């Protein structure tokens, strides 16, 4: 990382540091997730202008700081995504997405794919009149997991690799990472055909309309998947360190 550089970033988290500074967690386009200190971030409207809030999209100018922390010297606010504050469901969905990013992203998970998936998802959730909140969230979670390198296998059995038809009920195994055919032992979660089809379609595009029952089923399956492949992986990494 160079001594001084600029990058586009999405604010994942920010908290006060001392009397006047702010410590910010940023998801950047080129450098993955970074932590940076904004000196005077709680008092300087000229340099930061409300940019140090979760969900804000900004252009950030950074410099090397002390230790592993960078110094955030200036920001240009591009989109505060104020639409999220207009509806509790949208705000909660965006908050869950940021929590996933904080758990799974790292300096190693650089690249445009993760940044684009996260920023596009937050923008969609903040759109005026957005009503397909859970459908957008499902698409976003799958896109972010894919950018982490955690592809959820939804069309092929994780055991034998055979195509698994989504026109009928299918088994899902969160530990093994996706759908499992009956000869390979099935899985603890049984998805009805509509939920399986929605899962597959959401892995390719954002679906506008979906049944609440199927959305809830697919989100529960992803909850279990993330618990095994994101949360536990993070804990193992901390233990190993």
C-alpha positions as CSV (number, residue, x, y, z in Angstrom):
1,X,0.0,0.0,0.0
2,X,1.5,3.3,-1.0
3,X,2.2,6.2,1.4
4,X,-0.6,8.3,0.2
5,X,-3.5,7.1,-2.0
6,X,-7.1,7.6,-2.8
7,X,-9.8,5.0,-3.1
8,X,-13.6,4.6,-3.3
9,X,-15.0,3.1,-0.1
10,X,-18.1,2.0,1.7
11,X,-18.2,2.7,5.4
12,X,-18.9,-0.5,7.3
13,X,-18.5,0.8,10.9
14,X,-17.4,4.0,12.7
15,X,-16.9,4.7,16.4
16,X,-15.5,7.6,18.4
17,X,-11.8,7.5,19.3
18,X,-10.8,9.9,22.0
19,X,-12.5,13.3,22.3
20,X,-12.5,14.3,18.6
21,X,-11.3,11.4,16.4
22,X,-13.2,8.6,14.6
23,X,-12.0,5.1,13.9
24,X,-13.6,3.8,10.7
25,X,-13.8,0.4,9.0
26,X,-13.9,0.8,5.2
27,X,-14.5,-1.6,2.4
28,X,-12.4,-0.3,-0.4
29,X,-12.3,-1.1,-4.1
30,X,-8.6,-2.0,-4.3
31,X,-7.5,-2.8,-0.8
32,X,-10.2,-4.9,0.8
33,X,-11.2,-3.9,4.3
34,X,-9.0,-1.3,6.1
35,X,-9.1,0.6,9.4
36,X,-8.4,4.3,9.4
37,X,-8.4,7.1,11.9
38,X,-10.0,10.4,11.0
39,X,-8.3,13.0,13.1
40,X,-10.9,15.5,14.2
41,X,-13.6,13.4,12.5
42,X,-16.2,14.3,15.2
43,X,-15.7,18.0,14.8
44,X,-14.4,18.8,11.3
45,X,-17.3,19.3,8.9
46,X,-15.1,20.7,6.2
47,X,-13.0,17.6,5.7
48,X,-15.6,14.9,6.4
49,X,-19.1,16.4,6.0
50,X,-21.1,13.5,7.5
51,X,-19.2,10.9,5.5
52,X,-18.2,8.9,8.5
53,X,-21.5,7.1,8.9
54,X,-22.2,3.4,8.2
55,X,-23.5,2.8,4.7
56,X,-21.9,6.0,3.3
57,X,-20.3,5.7,-0.1
58,X,-17.3,8.0,-0.5
59,X,-14.0,8.8,-2.1
60,X,-11.3,8.6,0.6
61,X,-7.8,10.1,0.7
62,X,-5.6,8.1,3.1
63,X,-2.0,8.1,4.4
64,X,0.1,5.8,6.4
65,X,-0.5,6.2,10.1
66,X,0.8,4.5,13.2
67,X,1.2,0.8,13.1
68,X,-1.5,-1.0,11.1
69,X,-3.9,2.0,11.2
70,X,-4.1,4.3,8.3
71,X,-4.9,8.0,8.5
72,X,-8.1,9.2,6.7
73,X,-7.1,12.8,5.7
74,X,-10.1,13.8,3.6
75,X,-13.4,12.4,2.1
76,X,-15.8,13.3,-0.6
77,X,-19.3,12.0,0.2
78,X,-20.9,10.4,-2.9
79,X,-24.0,8.8,-1.5
80,X,-25.1,8.7,2.2
81,X,-27.9,6.2,1.3
82,X,-30.4,8.1,3.4
83,X,-33.2,6.0,2.0
84,X,-32.2,3.2,4.5
85,X,-33.4,5.4,7.4
86,X,-36.9,5.7,5.8
87,X,-37.8,2.1,6.5
88,X,-36.9,-0.2,9.4
89,X,-36.9,-3.4,7.3
90,X,-34.4,-1.8,4.8
91,X,-32.2,-0.5,7.6
92,X,-32.1,-3.9,9.3
93,X,-31.3,-5.7,6.0
94,X,-28.4,-3.4,5.3
95,X,-27.1,-3.7,8.8
96,X,-27.1,-7.5,8.5
97,X,-25.2,-7.2,5.3
98,X,-22.6,-4.9,6.9
99,X,-22.2,-7.4,9.7
100,X,-21.5,-10.2,7.1
101,X,-18.9,-8.0,5.5
102,X,-17.2,-7.2,8.8
103,X,-17.1,-10.9,9.6
104,X,-15.8,-12.2,6.3
105,X,-14.0,-9.4,4.5
106,X,-10.2,-8.8,4.9
107,X,-7.3,-7.2,3.2
108,X,-6.9,-10.4,1.3
109,X,-10.5,-10.3,0.0
110,X,-9.6,-7.5,-2.4
111,X,-11.0,-7.0,-5.8
112,X,-13.8,-5.3,-7.5
113,X,-16.3,-8.1,-7.1
114,X,-16.7,-7.7,-3.3
115,X,-16.9,-4.0,-3.4
116,X,-19.4,-3.9,-6.3
117,X,-21.6,-6.6,-4.7
118,X,-21.7,-4.7,-1.4
119,X,-22.1,-1.2,-2.8
120,X,-24.8,-2.3,-5.3
121,X,-26.7,-4.1,-2.6
122,X,-26.7,-1.1,-0.3
123,X,-27.8,1.2,-3.2
124,X,-30.7,-1.1,-4.1
125,X,-31.9,-1.3,-0.5
126,X,-31.8,2.5,-0.3
127,X,-33.8,3.1,-3.5
128,X,-37.0,5.1,-2.9
129,X,-40.0,2.8,-2.7
130,X,-38.0,-0.4,-2.5
131,X,-40.4,-3.1,-1.3
132,X,-38.6,-6.3,-2.2
133,X,-36.2,-6.0,0.7
134,X,-35.8,-9.7,1.6
135,X,-35.3,-10.6,-2.1
136,X,-32.6,-7.9,-2.5
137,X,-31.0,-9.2,0.7
138,X,-31.0,-12.8,-0.5
139,X,-29.3,-11.8,-3.8
140,X,-26.8,-9.6,-1.9
141,X,-25.8,-12.3,0.5
142,X,-25.2,-14.8,-2.2
143,X,-23.1,-12.2,-4.2
144,X,-21.0,-11.3,-1.2
145,X,-20.4,-14.9,-0.2
146,X,-19.3,-15.6,-3.8
147,X,-16.9,-12.6,-3.6
148,X,-15.5,-14.2,-0.4
149,X,-14.8,-17.3,-2.4
150,X,-17.6,-19.2,-0.7
151,X,-19.8,-20.3,-3.6
152,X,-23.1,-21.9,-2.3
153,X,-23.7,-25.0,-4.5
154,X,-27.3,-24.7,-5.6
155,X,-27.5,-26.6,-8.9
156,X,-25.1,-29.5,-8.4
157,X,-24.9,-32.0,-5.5
158,X,-21.9,-31.1,-3.4
159,X,-21.3,-34.9,-3.0
160,X,-21.3,-36.3,-6.5
161,X,-21.5,-33.2,-8.7
162,X,-24.8,-34.4,-10.4
163,X,-27.3,-31.8,-11.5
164,X,-30.0,-31.4,-8.9
165,X,-33.4,-30.4,-10.4
166,X,-35.1,-27.5,-8.7
167,X,-38.5,-28.4,-10.0
168,X,-39.0,-30.5,-6.9
169,X,-38.0,-30.6,-3.3
170,X,-34.2,-30.7,-2.6
171,X,-32.0,-31.2,0.5
172,X,-29.6,-28.5,1.6
173,X,-26.6,-29.2,3.8
174,X,-25.1,-26.0,5.2
175,X,-21.9,-27.7,6.5
176,X,-21.2,-29.4,3.2
177,X,-21.9,-26.2,1.3
178,X,-25.1,-26.6,-0.7
179,X,-27.7,-29.0,-2.1
180,X,-27.2,-32.8,-1.7
181,X,-28.9,-35.5,-3.6
182,X,-30.6,-38.3,-1.9
183,X,-28.0,-41.0,-2.9
184,X,-25.3,-38.8,-1.3
185,X,-27.2,-38.7,2.0
186,X,-29.4,-35.6,1.6
187,X,-29.2,-32.9,4.3
188,X,-30.9,-31.5,7.4
189,X,-32.9,-28.9,5.5
190,X,-35.5,-29.7,3.0
191,X,-36.4,-26.9,0.5
192,X,-39.6,-27.0,-1.3
193,X,-39.4,-26.6,-5.1
194,X,-40.3,-23.0,-5.1
195,X,-37.7,-22.1,-2.5
196,X,-35.0,-24.1,-4.4
197,X,-35.9,-22.3,-7.6
198,X,-35.8,-18.9,-5.9
199,X,-32.3,-19.8,-4.5
200,X,-30.9,-20.6,-7.9
201,X,-32.5,-17.5,-9.6
202,X,-31.2,-15.2,-6.8
203,X,-27.7,-16.5,-7.4
204,X,-27.9,-15.0,-10.9
205,X,-30.0,-11.9,-10.5
206,X,-32.1,-9.9,-8.0
207,X,-35.6,-11.2,-8.0
208,X,-38.4,-8.6,-7.8
209,X,-41.2,-10.7,-6.4
210,X,-41.0,-13.8,-4.3
211,X,-43.2,-15.6,-1.7
212,X,-42.4,-14.7,1.9
213,X,-42.3,-18.4,2.9
214,X,-39.6,-19.2,0.3
215,X,-37.6,-16.2,1.2
216,X,-37.6,-17.1,4.9
217,X,-36.6,-20.7,4.0
218,X,-33.7,-19.6,1.9
219,X,-32.5,-17.0,4.4
220,X,-32.5,-19.6,7.2
221,X,-30.4,-21.9,5.0
222,X,-27.9,-19.1,4.4
223,X,-27.9,-18.3,8.1
224,X,-26.7,-21.9,8.8
225,X,-24.2,-21.8,5.9
226,X,-22.7,-18.5,7.1
227,X,-22.5,-19.8,10.7
228,X,-20.2,-22.7,9.5
229,X,-18.3,-21.0,6.7
230,X,-17.9,-17.4,7.8
231,X,-18.4,-17.1,11.6
232,X,-16.6,-20.3,12.6
233,X,-13.9,-19.8,10.0
234,X,-13.3,-16.3,11.5
235,X,-13.1,-17.7,15.0
236,X,-10.7,-20.5,13.9
237,X,-8.5,-17.9,12.2
238,X,-8.4,-15.8,15.4
239,X,-7.6,-18.9,17.5
240,X,-4.8,-19.8,15.1
241,X,-3.3,-16.4,15.3
